[in-house]
């Protein structure tokens, strides 16, 4: 609450307590002399010039006399003294204890002067004014007790507020995380905060008085700094991003905002520069932009940036009546390579492939990686189909040389390429990419390592393929799949010793579907696992039935897909089927192609050894057409080697095929393998194989693939007539 009684009144009570006694009546004031009037004039001028208030307090009568000069006077002749007598103005209750303590110390003689800064209600209106009061005791009685105290007071509200604001500004500047520097009118450092030292490495003693150019980087031309100063002169502010040099020589990118403020005199400028190190922030932003637009493995544009560049290319082509070609590239059998050599090596191959494509098409064309082993090339300013085809041919030829992806490591990889053109095939990027993708799949269907240009007929094939894949999912439950058996003849024993089980699909919707169509679909969708297990079980059940009819020495061969082998549980599946069907293990032979086995030879060898441990035979099919290693061939648990019909078909017509076939037979025998030739269609082929010691043959010369009952009948009826035919 406000103090109703003035400070000096309280002090007067202290000073006169127990000692007060009536004073003699004051005599009437004598006329003022000239010297007194002169002193009054000097007092008036002093009060007017200094802005001080004079006060005189009578401790006995508890009355205060206050006097001040009229502040509205413009020159000395107009000066009037304003006086007031009465009680002491109220002192703020929060300031009262400290004021009383200081006044008591003076009255008791502990301090020569009474000095205090406190709030007072000078006008009695409830408005508090900060005053700085100075005074001393000016009259004492005979016993030394104070009778009067006088002094001066000044309104310091404005300076107190300025000082308060200055303290706030100093604290804010000290606690800011941004570097702050105050520069004088010549761009010399006047003051800095702690963040400035932390960010730049310079302490205040190292920069105060030095030019701001101390931090300038050589990355910027002098014209930039001239432009900054010109804008400061014009607009009183400047902001931007500038490279600066730390004390240790490291360059940092800073966001700077500079504002002009007048100094205390208002005559000269000061510059307040706020500096923030955004180097890491910019680096993070650049990394995010890079991740959003580029593939981190190959550093090629990703799908997002490809779409943007393709859109711009189409806009330019539309404006200039030009053409844009999109090449969709997929590396053939990359999954097998990746699985066999590991993902780390696969990544190195992808980087090498990306570099090979970019080098071939040139930096003027966009090469992007969409995902996995899929790349896309955008060719602008293409005059015709032929030009796009020529570049596709160049890419294919570029991959004829093996990719180098490590120290003395090389691998041959081939691409399949699909081509679509704007505006011939589509008007928008998504359709161009889709059509190029469709054409790429047609290139794979055409044998891989080639290119295809999109046509509308391809979409029909793609739709048919999708419908066919959907129908295949229902083939097992609809009993549409079946097995046929192609007999296998022993040339040494002159009789049928077994058969190869082959899968057939008669669809209710599409009729007979070729294995070359539905087996790749089953492998892509993963259905081959279920279908393969079904085929294995059906073949074993069929052979068990033949055994029960007395043909106990017959065997059956069943083809195994890459996915079945890669799962690693093939031996468990085989053991379960053998257990369910009761077929002796030695009567079952598993056939795998060369490329399937060699995709991951170490892992696959372990799986095959587990199968071989069950007692089943292992045959390598299509030998000579893949990229097998003879070193691995020796280490695999094989029992049978099948010569591909590609070599058998030209026997007696091609000396190279004859040499290759005879070599394979001899090599197989040297490894103690049973050698079988497939695709035998003429007596001359049969005679060549018999003359060179081939163990078994199969093909149309012996018999087509037959359903189980017909095959059983064929085996039973095979006798003298067939032996004569074979021998002739």
C-alpha positions as CSV (number, residue, x, y, z in Angstrom):
1,X,0.0,0.0,0.0
2,X,1.1,3.6,-0.5
3,X,2.8,5.3,2.4
4,X,0.6,8.1,3.5
5,X,3.1,9.8,5.6
6,X,6.2,11.2,4.0
7,X,9.6,9.9,4.8
8,X,10.9,13.0,6.3
9,X,8.0,13.3,8.6
10,X,8.9,9.8,9.9
11,X,12.5,10.9,10.3
12,X,11.5,14.1,12.1
13,X,9.7,12.0,14.6
14,X,12.8,9.9,15.2
15,X,15.0,13.0,15.5
16,X,12.7,15.0,18.0
17,X,11.5,12.0,20.0
18,X,11.9,12.8,23.8
19,X,13.9,16.0,22.9
20,X,11.3,18.2,21.4
21,X,10.7,21.5,23.1
22,X,8.9,24.8,22.0
23,X,11.1,27.1,20.0
24,X,11.1,30.8,20.4
25,X,8.8,32.9,18.2
26,X,10.5,33.8,14.9
27,X,11.0,37.5,14.4
28,X,9.6,39.1,11.3
29,X,11.7,38.8,8.2
30,X,14.0,41.8,7.5
31,X,14.1,43.4,4.1
32,X,16.3,41.5,1.7
33,X,19.6,43.0,0.8
34,X,21.1,43.3,-2.7
35,X,23.5,40.5,-2.0
36,X,20.6,38.2,-1.0
37,X,18.7,39.1,-4.1
38,X,21.9,38.3,-6.1
39,X,22.2,34.9,-4.4
40,X,18.5,34.2,-5.1
41,X,19.1,35.0,-8.8
42,X,22.0,32.6,-8.9
43,X,20.0,29.9,-7.2
44,X,17.2,30.4,-9.7
45,X,19.6,30.1,-12.6
46,X,21.3,27.0,-11.1
47,X,17.9,25.3,-10.6
48,X,16.8,26.2,-14.1
49,X,20.0,25.0,-15.8
50,X,20.4,21.8,-13.8
51,X,16.8,20.7,-13.6
52,X,17.2,20.0,-9.9
53,X,14.5,20.5,-7.2
54,X,15.6,22.2,-3.9
55,X,14.0,20.9,-0.8
56,X,14.2,22.0,2.9
57,X,12.5,20.1,5.7
58,X,11.9,21.5,9.1
59,X,12.2,18.5,11.5
60,X,10.6,20.3,14.4
61,X,7.4,21.6,12.6
62,X,7.4,18.8,10.1
63,X,6.9,21.0,7.1
64,X,8.7,20.8,3.8
65,X,9.6,23.7,1.6
66,X,10.2,22.7,-2.1
67,X,11.4,25.0,-4.9
68,X,12.1,24.5,-8.6
69,X,12.6,26.6,-11.6
70,X,9.9,26.8,-14.3
71,X,11.1,24.3,-17.0
72,X,9.0,25.9,-19.7
73,X,11.2,29.1,-19.6
74,X,13.2,29.5,-22.8
75,X,15.7,32.1,-21.4
76,X,16.9,33.4,-18.1
77,X,14.6,36.5,-18.2
78,X,11.5,34.3,-18.2
79,X,12.6,32.1,-15.3
80,X,10.3,31.9,-12.3
81,X,10.6,29.9,-9.2
82,X,7.8,27.5,-8.3
83,X,7.5,26.8,-4.6
84,X,5.4,24.6,-2.5
85,X,5.1,24.0,1.3
86,X,3.4,21.2,3.1
87,X,3.9,17.5,3.9
88,X,6.5,15.3,2.4
89,X,5.2,13.5,-0.8
90,X,4.5,9.8,-0.4
91,X,7.3,7.3,-0.9
92,X,6.6,3.9,-2.5
93,X,6.2,1.2,0.1
94,X,8.7,-1.1,-1.6
95,X,11.4,1.6,-1.4
96,X,10.6,2.9,2.1
97,X,12.8,0.4,4.1
98,X,15.9,1.1,2.2
99,X,15.3,4.9,2.2
100,X,14.8,4.8,6.0
101,X,18.0,2.9,6.5
102,X,20.1,5.3,4.5
103,X,18.5,8.4,6.2
104,X,19.0,6.9,9.6
105,X,22.6,6.3,8.8
106,X,23.1,10.0,7.9
107,X,21.2,11.3,10.9
108,X,23.2,9.2,13.2
109,X,26.4,10.5,11.7
110,X,27.4,7.3,10.0
111,X,27.4,8.8,6.5
112,X,28.3,12.4,5.5
113,X,25.4,12.7,3.0
114,X,22.0,11.3,2.6
115,X,21.7,9.8,-0.9
116,X,18.9,7.6,-2.3
117,X,17.1,6.7,-5.5
118,X,13.4,5.9,-4.9
119,X,9.9,6.4,-6.2
120,X,7.7,9.2,-5.0
121,X,4.3,10.6,-5.8
122,X,5.3,14.2,-6.3
123,X,2.0,15.5,-7.5
124,X,-0.2,13.4,-5.2
125,X,-1.9,11.8,-8.3
126,X,-0.8,8.2,-7.7
127,X,1.8,8.5,-10.5
128,X,5.2,7.3,-9.3
129,X,8.3,9.2,-10.3
130,X,11.9,8.0,-9.8
131,X,14.0,10.6,-8.0
132,X,17.6,10.8,-7.0
133,X,17.7,12.7,-3.6
134,X,20.9,14.2,-2.0
135,X,20.9,16.1,1.2
136,X,22.4,16.7,4.6
137,X,21.6,18.1,8.0
138,X,21.9,21.9,7.8
139,X,20.9,22.9,11.4
140,X,21.3,21.4,14.8
141,X,20.4,22.5,18.3
142,X,22.9,23.2,21.1
143,X,22.9,19.5,21.9
144,X,23.7,18.5,18.3
145,X,20.3,17.1,17.5
146,X,19.2,17.7,13.8
147,X,16.6,20.5,13.3
148,X,16.6,20.9,9.5
149,X,17.7,18.8,6.6
150,X,18.0,20.2,3.0
151,X,19.1,19.0,-0.3
152,X,18.3,18.6,-4.0
153,X,16.3,16.0,-6.0
154,X,16.2,15.1,-9.7
155,X,13.6,13.3,-11.7
156,X,15.5,10.3,-13.1
157,X,12.5,8.4,-14.5
158,X,13.7,8.6,-18.1
159,X,17.3,7.6,-17.3
160,X,16.1,4.8,-15.1
161,X,13.9,3.5,-17.9
162,X,16.8,3.8,-20.3
163,X,19.1,2.0,-18.0
164,X,16.6,-0.7,-17.4
165,X,16.1,-1.2,-21.2
166,X,19.9,-1.2,-21.6
167,X,20.2,-4.0,-19.0
168,X,17.5,-6.0,-20.8
169,X,19.1,-5.4,-24.1
170,X,22.5,-6.5,-22.7
171,X,21.0,-9.6,-21.2
172,X,19.2,-10.5,-24.4
173,X,22.4,-9.9,-26.4
174,X,24.4,-12.1,-24.0
175,X,21.9,-15.0,-24.0
176,X,21.2,-15.0,-27.8
177,X,22.3,-18.1,-29.7
178,X,23.0,-15.9,-32.7
179,X,26.2,-13.9,-32.9
180,X,25.6,-10.2,-32.5
181,X,28.1,-7.5,-33.3
182,X,27.8,-3.7,-33.0
183,X,29.8,-1.8,-35.6
184,X,30.6,1.9,-35.7
185,X,30.1,4.2,-38.6
186,X,33.4,3.1,-40.2
187,X,32.4,-0.6,-39.8
188,X,34.7,-1.2,-36.9
189,X,33.7,-3.6,-34.1
190,X,32.3,-1.8,-31.1
191,X,30.8,-4.8,-29.1
192,X,30.1,-8.5,-29.6
193,X,28.3,-11.2,-27.6
194,X,29.4,-14.6,-26.4
195,X,27.7,-16.3,-29.3
196,X,29.9,-14.3,-31.7
197,X,33.0,-15.8,-30.0
198,X,31.6,-19.3,-30.1
199,X,30.7,-19.1,-33.8
200,X,33.7,-17.2,-35.2
201,X,36.3,-18.1,-32.6
202,X,37.3,-14.4,-32.0
203,X,37.2,-13.0,-28.5
204,X,36.1,-9.4,-27.9
205,X,39.7,-8.2,-27.3
206,X,40.7,-9.6,-30.7
207,X,38.0,-7.8,-32.8
208,X,37.1,-4.6,-30.9
209,X,38.3,-1.7,-33.0
210,X,39.1,-3.8,-36.1
211,X,37.3,-3.7,-39.4
212,X,34.4,-6.1,-40.1
213,X,36.3,-7.2,-43.2
214,X,38.3,-9.4,-40.8
215,X,35.7,-12.1,-41.4
216,X,35.3,-11.7,-45.2
217,X,35.8,-14.7,-47.4
218,X,37.5,-14.8,-50.8
219,X,34.4,-16.7,-52.2
220,X,32.7,-13.3,-52.7
221,X,33.6,-10.5,-55.0
222,X,34.1,-7.0,-53.5
223,X,31.1,-5.9,-55.4
224,X,28.9,-7.9,-53.1
225,X,30.1,-6.0,-50.0
226,X,29.8,-2.7,-51.9
227,X,26.2,-3.6,-52.7
228,X,25.5,-4.5,-49.0
229,X,26.7,-1.1,-47.8
230,X,24.8,0.8,-50.5
231,X,21.6,-1.0,-49.5
232,X,22.3,-0.2,-45.8
233,X,22.6,3.5,-46.7
234,X,19.4,3.4,-48.7
235,X,17.1,1.1,-46.7
236,X,18.8,1.1,-43.3
237,X,18.8,-2.7,-43.3
238,X,20.3,-5.7,-45.3
239,X,19.9,-9.4,-45.0
240,X,21.3,-12.4,-46.9
241,X,23.6,-15.4,-46.8
242,X,27.3,-14.8,-46.9
243,X,30.4,-17.0,-46.5
244,X,32.6,-15.9,-43.6
245,X,36.0,-17.1,-42.3
246,X,36.5,-18.3,-38.7
247,X,39.6,-17.6,-36.7
248,X,40.8,-21.1,-37.4
249,X,40.5,-20.6,-41.2
250,X,37.3,-22.7,-41.6
251,X,34.7,-21.1,-43.9
252,X,31.1,-21.1,-42.7
253,X,28.0,-20.0,-44.4
254,X,26.2,-17.4,-42.4
255,X,22.7,-15.9,-42.5
256,X,23.2,-12.2,-41.7
257,X,20.8,-9.4,-40.9
258,X,22.2,-5.9,-40.4
259,X,20.2,-2.9,-39.2
260,X,21.2,0.8,-38.8
261,X,20.6,2.5,-35.5
262,X,21.7,6.0,-34.4
263,X,24.2,6.4,-31.6
264,X,23.5,8.3,-28.4
265,X,24.1,11.6,-30.1
266,X,21.8,10.8,-32.9
267,X,24.4,12.2,-35.3
268,X,26.2,9.1,-36.4
269,X,25.1,5.6,-37.4
270,X,25.8,2.3,-35.6
271,X,25.3,-1.0,-37.3
272,X,23.8,-4.0,-35.5
273,X,24.8,-7.2,-37.3
274,X,23.1,-10.5,-36.3
275,X,25.0,-13.5,-37.7
276,X,23.9,-17.2,-37.6
277,X,26.0,-20.2,-38.8
278,X,23.8,-22.1,-41.2
279,X,26.5,-24.3,-42.7
280,X,25.2,-27.6,-41.2
281,X,21.6,-26.6,-41.9
282,X,22.4,-25.9,-45.6
283,X,24.3,-29.1,-45.8
284,X,21.4,-31.0,-44.4
285,X,19.0,-29.3,-46.8
286,X,21.3,-30.2,-49.7
287,X,21.4,-33.8,-48.5
288,X,17.6,-34.0,-48.2
289,X,17.3,-32.5,-51.7
290,X,19.8,-35.0,-53.0
291,X,18.0,-37.9,-51.3
292,X,14.7,-36.7,-52.7
293,X,16.1,-36.6,-56.3
294,X,19.0,-39.0,-56.6
295,X,19.7,-42.6,-56.1
296,X,22.3,-43.0,-53.3
297,X,23.8,-46.1,-54.8
298,X,24.6,-45.0,-58.3
299,X,24.2,-41.2,-57.9
300,X,21.8,-41.2,-60.9
301,X,18.5,-39.3,-60.8
302,X,15.7,-41.3,-59.2
303,X,12.1,-41.8,-60.2
304,X,11.1,-38.4,-58.9
305,X,13.7,-36.4,-60.8
306,X,13.3,-38.6,-63.9
307,X,9.6,-37.7,-64.0
308,X,10.4,-34.0,-63.6
309,X,13.0,-34.1,-66.4
310,X,10.8,-36.2,-68.7
311,X,8.0,-33.7,-68.2
312,X,10.2,-30.8,-69.2
313,X,11.5,-32.7,-72.2
314,X,8.0,-33.4,-73.4
315,X,7.0,-29.7,-73.0
316,X,10.1,-28.7,-75.1
317,X,9.3,-31.3,-77.7
318,X,5.7,-30.2,-77.9
319,X,6.8,-26.6,-78.3
320,X,9.5,-27.4,-80.9
321,X,7.6,-30.2,-82.6
322,X,10.3,-32.7,-81.7
323,X,10.5,-36.3,-80.3
324,X,11.5,-37.8,-77.0
325,X,12.5,-41.4,-76.6
326,X,12.4,-43.4,-73.3
327,X,14.6,-46.5,-73.0
328,X,13.7,-48.9,-70.2
329,X,16.7,-51.1,-69.3
330,X,16.6,-54.2,-67.2
331,X,19.7,-56.4,-66.5
332,X,19.1,-60.0,-67.5
333,X,19.1,-62.6,-64.7
334,X,20.5,-60.0,-62.2
335,X,18.6,-61.6,-59.4
336,X,20.5,-64.8,-59.8
337,X,23.8,-62.9,-59.8
338,X,22.8,-60.9,-56.8
339,X,21.7,-64.0,-54.9
340,X,24.8,-66.0,-55.8
341,X,27.5,-63.3,-55.3
342,X,25.8,-61.3,-52.5
343,X,24.2,-57.9,-52.3
344,X,27.4,-56.0,-51.7
345,X,28.8,-57.3,-55.0
346,X,25.4,-56.8,-56.6
347,X,25.6,-53.1,-55.6
348,X,29.0,-52.8,-57.2
349,X,27.7,-54.4,-60.4
350,X,24.9,-51.9,-60.4
351,X,27.2,-48.9,-60.0
352,X,29.4,-50.3,-62.9
353,X,26.3,-50.8,-65.1
354,X,25.1,-47.3,-64.4
355,X,28.4,-45.8,-65.4
356,X,28.5,-48.0,-68.5
357,X,25.0,-46.7,-69.6
358,X,25.8,-43.1,-68.9
359,X,29.1,-43.3,-70.7
360,X,27.4,-44.8,-73.7
361,X,24.5,-42.3,-74.1
362,X,26.5,-39.2,-73.1
363,X,26.0,-36.6,-70.4
364,X,23.5,-34.7,-72.6
365,X,20.9,-37.4,-71.9
366,X,19.3,-38.3,-68.6
367,X,20.1,-41.8,-67.2
368,X,18.0,-42.7,-64.1
369,X,17.8,-45.7,-61.8
370,X,14.2,-46.6,-60.9
371,X,14.7,-49.5,-58.6
372,X,16.7,-52.7,-58.4
373,X,18.4,-53.4,-61.7
374,X,16.0,-51.1,-63.7
375,X,17.4,-48.1,-65.5
376,X,15.8,-45.5,-67.7
377,X,17.3,-43.3,-70.4
378,X,15.5,-40.1,-71.7
379,X,16.7,-39.2,-75.2
380,X,15.7,-35.7,-76.4
381,X,15.7,-34.3,-79.9
382,X,15.2,-37.8,-81.5
383,X,14.5,-37.5,-85.2
384,X,13.2,-41.0,-85.7
385,X,12.7,-44.6,-84.4
386,X,15.9,-45.6,-86.0
387,X,18.0,-43.1,-83.9
388,X,16.5,-44.5,-80.7
389,X,17.1,-48.0,-81.9
390,X,20.7,-47.1,-82.8
391,X,21.4,-45.9,-79.2
392,X,19.7,-49.0,-77.8
393,X,22.0,-51.1,-79.9
394,X,25.0,-49.1,-78.7
395,X,24.0,-49.9,-75.1
396,X,23.7,-53.6,-75.8
397,X,27.1,-53.6,-77.6
398,X,28.6,-51.7,-74.7
399,X,27.6,-54.6,-72.3
400,X,29.4,-57.2,-74.5
401,X,32.5,-56.3,-72.6
402,X,32.4,-57.6,-69.0
403,X,31.7,-55.1,-66.2
404,X,34.7,-54.4,-63.9
405,X,33.5,-54.0,-60.4
406,X,36.5,-54.5,-58.2
407,X,40.2,-55.5,-58.2
408,X,40.5,-57.9,-61.2
409,X,36.8,-58.8,-60.8
410,X,34.7,-58.9,-64.0
411,X,31.3,-60.2,-64.9
412,X,29.4,-60.3,-68.1
413,X,25.9,-58.8,-67.8
414,X,23.4,-58.3,-70.6
415,X,20.5,-55.8,-70.8
416,X,17.0,-56.1,-72.2
417,X,15.7,-52.8,-73.5
418,X,12.2,-51.5,-74.2
419,X,11.7,-48.3,-76.3
420,X,8.7,-45.8,-76.4
421,X,8.5,-42.5,-78.1
422,X,6.7,-39.2,-77.7
423,X,4.4,-38.3,-79.4
424,X,4.1,-41.6,-81.3
425,X,3.2,-43.9,-78.4
426,X,2.1,-41.5,-75.6
427,X,1.7,-37.9,-74.6
428,X,2.4,-38.0,-70.9
429,X,5.5,-39.3,-68.9
430,X,3.6,-42.1,-67.0
431,X,2.3,-43.6,-70.2
432,X,5.7,-43.4,-71.9
433,X,7.4,-45.2,-69.0
434,X,4.7,-47.8,-68.9
435,X,4.9,-48.5,-72.6
436,X,8.7,-48.7,-72.4
437,X,8.4,-51.2,-69.6
438,X,6.0,-53.3,-71.6
439,X,8.4,-53.3,-74.5
440,X,11.3,-54.3,-72.2
441,X,9.3,-57.4,-71.1
442,X,8.7,-58.3,-74.7
443,X,12.5,-58.0,-75.2
444,X,13.0,-60.5,-72.4
445,X,10.4,-62.8,-73.9
446,X,12.2,-62.6,-77.2
447,X,15.3,-64.2,-75.7
448,X,16.9,-61.3,-73.7
449,X,20.0,-59.3,-74.7
450,X,18.0,-57.4,-77.2
451,X,15.6,-54.4,-77.6
452,X,12.0,-54.0,-78.6
453,X,10.0,-50.9,-79.7
454,X,6.6,-50.6,-78.2
455,X,3.5,-51.4,-80.2
456,X,-0.2,-51.6,-79.2
457,X,-0.1,-55.3,-79.7
458,X,2.2,-55.6,-76.8
459,X,-0.4,-54.3,-74.4
460,X,-2.7,-57.1,-75.6
461,X,0.1,-59.6,-74.8
462,X,0.6,-58.0,-71.4
463,X,-3.0,-58.2,-70.6
464,X,-3.2,-61.7,-71.8
465,X,-0.2,-62.5,-69.6
466,X,-1.8,-61.0,-66.6
467,X,-5.1,-62.9,-67.2
468,X,-3.1,-66.1,-67.7
469,X,-1.2,-65.6,-64.4
470,X,-4.5,-65.1,-62.6
471,X,-5.9,-68.3,-64.2
472,X,-2.7,-70.2,-63.2
473,X,-3.5,-69.5,-59.5
474,X,-6.7,-71.5,-59.9
475,X,-5.2,-74.3,-62.0
476,X,-4.3,-76.7,-59.1
477,X,-7.7,-76.4,-57.4
478,X,-9.4,-76.8,-60.7
479,X,-7.4,-80.0,-61.5
480,X,-6.2,-78.4,-64.7
481,X,-2.5,-79.5,-64.3
482,X,-1.2,-82.9,-65.3
483,X,2.0,-84.8,-65.9
484,X,3.2,-86.5,-69.1
485,X,6.2,-88.9,-69.3
486,X,8.8,-89.2,-71.9
487,X,10.5,-92.6,-71.9
488,X,14.3,-92.8,-71.6
489,X,16.2,-95.6,-73.5
490,X,19.3,-97.3,-72.2
491,X,21.6,-97.9,-75.2
492,X,23.7,-100.5,-73.4
493,X,20.7,-102.5,-72.1
494,X,18.4,-101.9,-75.1
495,X,15.4,-101.2,-73.0
496,X,13.4,-98.4,-71.3
497,X,14.8,-97.8,-67.9
498,X,12.8,-94.7,-66.9
499,X,11.0,-91.6,-67.9
500,X,11.1,-87.8,-67.4
501,X,8.0,-86.2,-65.9
502,X,6.9,-83.1,-67.8
503,X,4.1,-80.7,-66.7
504,X,1.1,-79.8,-68.8
505,X,-1.7,-77.3,-68.3
506,X,-5.1,-77.6,-70.0
507,X,-7.0,-74.4,-69.0
508,X,-10.8,-74.4,-69.1
509,X,-10.5,-70.8,-70.4
510,X,-7.4,-70.9,-72.6
511,X,-7.1,-74.6,-73.6
512,X,-3.6,-76.1,-73.8
513,X,-1.0,-73.6,-72.5
514,X,2.6,-74.2,-73.4
515,X,5.0,-74.8,-70.5
516,X,7.2,-72.1,-71.9
517,X,4.4,-69.7,-71.1
518,X,3.1,-70.8,-67.7
519,X,6.3,-72.1,-66.0
520,X,8.0,-68.6,-66.1
521,X,4.7,-67.1,-64.8
522,X,4.7,-69.6,-62.0
523,X,8.4,-68.8,-61.1
524,X,7.7,-65.1,-61.2
525,X,4.7,-65.3,-58.9
526,X,6.2,-67.9,-56.6
527,X,3.5,-70.5,-57.4
528,X,6.2,-72.8,-58.7
529,X,6.9,-73.9,-55.1
530,X,3.4,-75.3,-54.7
531,X,3.2,-76.5,-58.3
532,X,6.7,-78.1,-58.1
533,X,5.8,-80.0,-54.9
534,X,2.6,-81.2,-56.5
535,X,4.5,-82.4,-59.6
536,X,7.1,-84.2,-57.5
537,X,4.3,-86.0,-55.5
538,X,2.4,-87.0,-58.7
539,X,5.5,-88.3,-60.4
540,X,6.4,-90.4,-57.4
541,X,2.8,-91.7,-57.0
542,X,2.7,-92.7,-60.7
543,X,6.1,-94.5,-60.6
544,X,5.0,-96.3,-57.4
545,X,1.9,-97.5,-59.3
546,X,4.1,-98.8,-62.1
547,X,6.3,-100.6,-59.5
548,X,3.2,-102.3,-58.1
549,X,2.5,-103.6,-61.7
550,X,5.9,-105.3,-61.7
551,X,8.1,-102.7,-63.4
552,X,10.3,-102.2,-60.3
553,X,13.5,-101.2,-62.0
554,X,12.0,-98.0,-63.6
555,X,13.1,-94.5,-62.4
556,X,11.5,-91.1,-62.8
557,X,13.2,-87.8,-63.4
558,X,11.5,-84.5,-62.1
559,X,12.6,-81.0,-63.0
560,X,13.3,-78.6,-60.1
561,X,13.1,-74.8,-60.5
562,X,15.5,-72.2,-59.3
563,X,13.1,-71.0,-56.6
564,X,12.7,-74.5,-55.2
565,X,16.4,-74.8,-54.9
566,X,17.0,-71.3,-53.5
567,X,14.5,-71.9,-50.7
568,X,17.0,-74.3,-49.2
569,X,14.4,-76.8,-47.9
570,X,14.3,-79.0,-51.1
571,X,15.7,-82.0,-49.2
572,X,12.9,-81.7,-46.6
573,X,10.2,-81.6,-49.4
574,X,11.7,-84.6,-51.1
575,X,12.0,-86.6,-47.9
576,X,8.3,-85.8,-47.1
577,X,7.1,-86.9,-50.6
578,X,9.2,-90.1,-50.5
579,X,7.7,-90.9,-47.1
580,X,4.1,-90.2,-48.2
581,X,4.4,-92.1,-51.5
582,X,6.6,-95.0,-50.3
583,X,8.8,-94.7,-53.4
584,X,12.4,-95.9,-52.9
585,X,14.8,-92.9,-53.0
586,X,17.1,-94.4,-55.7
587,X,14.2,-94.5,-58.1
588,X,13.9,-90.7,-58.1
589,X,16.1,-88.3,-60.0
590,X,16.1,-84.5,-59.6
591,X,16.9,-82.5,-62.8
592,X,18.3,-79.0,-62.5
593,X,19.6,-76.7,-65.2
594,X,23.2,-75.6,-65.3
595,X,22.2,-71.9,-64.8
596,X,20.0,-72.7,-61.8
597,X,22.8,-74.6,-60.0
598,X,25.5,-72.1,-60.7
599,X,23.5,-69.1,-59.6
600,X,24.7,-69.7,-56.0
601,X,27.0,-72.8,-56.2
602,X,28.1,-72.8,-52.6
603,X,24.6,-72.7,-51.1
604,X,23.1,-74.9,-53.8
605,X,25.8,-77.5,-53.4
606,X,24.9,-77.9,-49.7
607,X,21.2,-78.3,-50.6
608,X,22.0,-80.9,-53.3
609,X,24.2,-82.8,-50.9
610,X,21.4,-83.0,-48.5
611,X,19.1,-84.4,-51.2
612,X,21.8,-86.8,-52.4
613,X,22.1,-88.1,-48.8
614,X,18.5,-89.2,-49.1
615,X,19.6,-91.6,-51.9
616,X,18.0,-89.7,-54.8
617,X,20.0,-89.1,-58.0
618,X,21.0,-85.5,-59.2
619,X,21.1,-84.7,-62.9
620,X,22.4,-81.5,-64.5
621,X,20.2,-80.6,-67.4
622,X,21.0,-78.6,-70.6
623,X,24.7,-79.0,-70.0
624,X,27.0,-76.8,-72.1
625,X,24.5,-73.9,-72.6
626,X,25.1,-72.0,-69.3
627,X,28.2,-70.6,-67.6
628,X,29.2,-73.5,-65.4
629,X,32.6,-74.0,-63.9
630,X,34.2,-77.4,-64.3
631,X,35.8,-76.9,-60.9
632,X,32.3,-76.5,-59.3
633,X,31.0,-79.4,-61.5
634,X,33.5,-81.7,-59.9
635,X,32.5,-80.6,-56.4
636,X,28.7,-81.0,-56.9
637,X,27.0,-84.3,-55.9
638,X,25.9,-85.1,-59.4
639,X,25.0,-88.6,-60.8
640,X,23.8,-87.7,-64.3
641,X,24.8,-85.4,-67.1
642,X,22.3,-84.5,-69.8
643,X,23.5,-83.2,-73.1
644,X,21.4,-80.3,-74.4
645,X,19.4,-81.0,-77.6
646,X,21.0,-77.9,-79.1
647,X,24.2,-79.9,-79.6
648,X,22.3,-83.2,-80.5
649,X,20.2,-81.6,-83.2
650,X,23.1,-80.8,-85.5
651,X,25.0,-84.1,-85.0
652,X,26.3,-85.5,-88.3
653,X,25.9,-82.0,-89.8
654,X,28.1,-79.8,-87.6
655,X,31.6,-81.0,-86.8
656,X,31.8,-78.5,-83.8
657,X,28.7,-80.0,-82.2
658,X,30.0,-83.5,-82.8
659,X,33.3,-82.5,-81.1
660,X,31.4,-80.9,-78.2
661,X,29.1,-83.8,-77.7
662,X,31.8,-86.4,-77.8
663,X,33.9,-84.3,-75.3
664,X,30.9,-84.0,-72.9
665,X,30.4,-87.8,-73.0
666,X,34.1,-88.5,-72.3
667,X,34.1,-85.9,-69.5
668,X,31.0,-87.3,-67.9
669,X,32.4,-90.8,-67.9
670,X,35.7,-89.5,-66.5
671,X,33.6,-88.1,-63.6
672,X,31.7,-91.4,-63.2
673,X,28.5,-89.8,-64.4
674,X,25.6,-91.3,-66.3
675,X,25.4,-89.4,-69.6
676,X,22.0,-88.9,-71.3
677,X,21.4,-87.2,-74.6
678,X,18.0,-85.5,-75.1
679,X,16.3,-84.4,-78.3
680,X,17.2,-87.4,-80.4
681,X,15.1,-87.4,-83.5
682,X,17.0,-89.3,-86.2
683,X,18.7,-92.7,-86.5
684,X,22.0,-91.0,-87.5
685,X,22.0,-89.0,-84.2
686,X,21.3,-92.2,-82.3
687,X,24.1,-94.1,-84.1
688,X,26.6,-91.3,-83.3
689,X,25.7,-91.3,-79.6
690,X,25.9,-95.1,-79.4
691,X,29.2,-95.2,-81.2
692,X,30.6,-92.6,-78.7
693,X,29.4,-94.5,-75.6
694,X,26.4,-92.4,-74.6
695,X,24.5,-94.2,-71.9
696,X,20.9,-93.2,-72.5
697,X,18.8,-91.2,-74.9
698,X,15.4,-89.6,-75.1
699,X,13.6,-87.8,-77.8
700,X,11.0,-88.2,-80.5
701,X,13.0,-91.0,-82.2
702,X,12.1,-93.1,-79.1
703,X,8.8,-91.6,-78.2
704,X,6.9,-88.4,-77.6
705,X,5.8,-87.5,-74.0
706,X,2.8,-89.7,-73.1
707,X,0.2,-89.6,-70.4
708,X,0.9,-92.1,-67.6
709,X,-1.3,-95.0,-68.9
710,X,0.0,-94.6,-72.5
711,X,3.6,-94.4,-71.3
712,X,3.1,-97.6,-69.2
713,X,1.7,-99.4,-72.2
714,X,4.6,-98.2,-74.4
715,X,7.1,-99.5,-71.8
716,X,5.4,-102.9,-71.6
717,X,5.1,-103.2,-75.4
718,X,8.7,-102.0,-76.1
719,X,10.4,-105.2,-77.5
720,X,12.0,-106.8,-80.5
721,X,10.5,-104.4,-83.1
722,X,11.8,-101.3,-81.2
723,X,15.2,-103.0,-80.6
724,X,15.5,-103.6,-84.4
725,X,14.5,-100.0,-85.0
726,X,17.1,-98.7,-82.6
727,X,19.8,-101.0,-84.0
728,X,19.1,-100.3,-87.6
